[in-house]
Amino acid sequence: MDDGQDAAPDSTAARVALWRALHVQADAPPHVLEDEIGLRLLAPGEDWRQRGDMDPQFTRPFRASIVARARFIEDLVVEQAGRGLSQYVILGAGLDSFAQRRGEIASCLTVFEVDQPGPQAWKRRRLNELGFGAPDWLRFVPVDFEAGGSWREELVAAGFDASKPAIVVSTGVSMYLSREANAATLRQVASLAPGSMLAVTFLVPLELADPDVRPGLEMAEKGARASGTPFLSFFTPLEILALAQEAGFGQARHISADDLARRYFADRPDGLRPPRNAEELLVATL
């Protein structure tokens, strides 16, 4: 549906989707994640792999990180669904394709995609054009964060049952928010029903990153600043764990790049793996 505010995804969301497709096309199997839905939605020109930010060698560690975090979260959602959890909330959904690729699991849940109105309207239109549509269990929740919109209020308006637990995920967002805004998000999720879970990525201070990927991260930071969406927050694992505990979560754990490498990249002859001390994960439970 086009609500008149149809706006293409920002460059970061598009890059993430294309890196997921690049993993399928450029890396040897077994693939950590099979996802070319975003590529189909974006429909770039045939020369998209010649873009500077798609260089297969330079982007290897970054696309490994992108597919690792996505696979980990999907495995977590599948695990929680198996335990009876029935609500899945994606904050800053962008070009997430879980609902299209994993319909056998997603259809057993109510999936809430929360995003800015313009890009979400664009995505809905493209999903319709490609024949995916929007089944009843997939709820699009447009929230104008820049105007102070409340995702909690809009979530309930879209059918979210606040009396039932949910799994809430947010990937690639925390670095664009202030520390105070990150803390507020954690508190909002911590106010959900007991049994709820949060999975969120966070960016480790750049000076702590592996030396071989630090130039790429510094380039991304400069690009974000130049485009008017600067990186505002970096956390060490101890800092993000403390923030979760202060917000009210009973349990919180850090999922490191080494954890993801052992789980998804063991024994790969090509050496593909996510970089250490770059973007890592917090999983917190009520």
N, C-alpha and C positions, 0 to 999 in steps of 0.2 A: 504493500500500500504506500502510495506517495502522498505525504501530508502537506506538500508544499515546501517542506524544509529539507528535501532530499539533498544530501551532501556526501560526496565520496569519503571513504575512510581516510584518516590522516596517514602520513607517510610511514609512521612507526607501525601501525596496524597492518598496512599493506606489506611492509618489509617482512614482518613476522610470518604472515601467510605465505609469502613467496619463499622464504627460507624453509618452511615446512615442506613445500613442494620440491624445493631444490634438494632436500635430503633424500626424497624418493628418487629423483632423477640423476643426482650426481654421486651419491654414496652407495657403496655396495650393500646388498642385503646381508643379514636380516636388517630391515628398517625398524627403528625404534617406534616410529609412528608413520602410518600410511595416510597422508592427508594432502590431497590436491584440490579440495573443495574451494579453498580460498583463491587458488589460482583460477579456477573456473569462474568464481564470482568477479574477480578483478578483470579477467580477460585482457591481459596486457598484450602488447604486440609480440610477434614471434621472436623478436630479438631481446626479450626480457632478461635472458640469462647473460647478455652482454653488458648489462648495467654494472657500474662500478661497485655497487653494494651487493652484487650477486657473484662476485669472483669466487669460484669454487674453493680455492686454496685459502684465501684470506678469511673467508666467512666460516670455515670448517668448525672452529670451536664455538662460535656464536650460534650457528644453526644446531649444533649438538646440544647446546644449553637449552635452546628453544624447544626442541623435540623431547628432550629429557624431562623438562618441567611439565610439558603437556601430557606426556605418557604417565608420569607419576601421579598427576592429579586425576587423570581418567581412571587409573587403577584404584585410586583412593575412592572415587565416586562409585565405581562398580562394587568395591568391598563394602561401602556403607549401604548401598542399595540392597546388597545381599543380607544385610543385618536389619532391614526393614525401614531404613530412612527413605522418605518419599519426596523431599524437596531439595532442589539443587539451584543455587543462586550464583550467577556469574556476574561479578561487578566489573564494569569496563569490558564487556564481552567482545567488542570488536568483530573480527571475522572468525570467532570460535565456530567450530563445525561439529562439535560433539553430537548435537541433535540430528545432524544429517548422516554422520558416519556410524553412530552407535545407536541406531533407532531401537534395537532390541532391548537395550538397557534404558535409554532415555524415555521410551514410551511407558515404562513402569514408574516413572517419576513425574513430578511437575517441574519443568526446567524454566527458570526465570532469567532472561538475558537483560541485564541492566546496562544502558549506554546512553550517550548523548542522542537527542532526537534526530538530528540530521543524518548522521552516519547510520543510525538504526533504520531509518526510513529507506535509505539507499539499499541496505542489506536486505530488507524485507522485499523490496521491489526485485532485486536480483534473484533472490530465492524463488520468487514466484515465476520469474522469467525462465529459470532453469528447471522448473517443474517440481521443486522441493516443497513449496508452500509452507504453511504453518499449522501443524496439527494442534488440537486443543491442549495437549499437554505442554506445548511450547508457548511461553508467555513473553512477549516483548514488553519491556518496561522502560519507556523513554524518561530520562531524568536530566533536566538542564542543571548540571552541577554549577556552571558558571553563574547562574541566576540564584543559586542557593537552594536548589531543589533537594528534597529529602528522599533518598532511595528507600528508606524504611516505609515511609508513608505511601509512596507509589507502589511498592512491593505488595503491601496489604490491599491496595486498591485493585491490583492485578490478580488477586485471589490467593495470596500467600496466607497460610494459616499460622499465626504467631504462637499458637498453643502447641505446635508440633516442631520437633527438631529439624534442622536443615544443615546441609553442607554449603558453605559460602566460600567461593574462591575469587582471588584477585591476582592476576599475573601481569607483570610489566607496568604496574600503575604506581606503586608506593614511592618510587624515586621522583615522581612528578608532584607529589604532595608534600606539604610541610610536615615537620615532626608532629605538630599539634593536630593536623588533619589525619595523619596516620593513627595517632592515639585515639582520636574521636571515632574513626572507623572501627578500630578494635573494640572500643567500648560499646558501640552500637551492635556489633556481632555478639559480644559477650552478654548482651541483654536478651538474646534469643532464648528459646526454650532449652532446658537441660538436655544434654545429649548432642547439641549442635557442635559443629566443627568448622574451623576456618583454616584454609590453606592460602598462603600469600607469599609472593616472591619479594625479595628485598635485595638491594644493591649494596655490596660491601664497599667500604672506602677504596677509591681507585688505587691508592698507594699500596694496598695489601694484595692486589690482584697479581696473578702470575705474570712475570715480566713479558712473556711472549704475546699476551693479549692486552696488556695495558695500553699500548698505542691505539688499538682499536676502540677500547673503552673511552679513552681520552678524546678520540675523534668523535665518538657518539655523543659525548658530553658537550663538546663544542658545537656540534650540529644541533643538538637540542636547544642549547642556549640561543644560537643564531635564529632558530625558527620560532622563538618566543615561548617555548615550553622547556625551560631549564630543569636540570636535575636539582631537586631541592633537598632530598633526604638520602643519606647513606647510613647503614647500621652495621655494626659488628654483630655476630651471632648472639653474644651475651647481651647486647643492648636490645635487640629485638625480642629476645626471650623475656627480659625484664619488663619491656613495654607490654607484652601479652599478659604477664602475671599481674601487673598493675591494673590492667583493664578488667581483670576478673576471671581469666581463664584458669581452670584448675590444673590443666596439664598443657605443657608446651614443649615442642622439640624442634631442633634445627636439623634440616635435611641438607647435607652438604653435597658439593659436586662429587666428592669421593663416594658418598653413598649412592648417588645416581649412576656413577661410572661402574661401580660394582654390580648394580642391579641390571643395567641396560647395555653396557658397553664392554663387558668382560670378554676377553679372548678375541677381540676384533683384530684381524691382521692389519687393518688400515690405520690403527691407532686413534680412530675417532673417539673423542670424549669431551665432556663439558669442561671449561676452564675452572680452576680452583679460585675461590675468593672473588668471584664476579657476582652473578645473580644467583642467589640460593633461596631456600624455602624455609618458611615457618609453618608448622602444623600445630594448631592449638585446639583444645577440646574443653567443653563445659561439663 
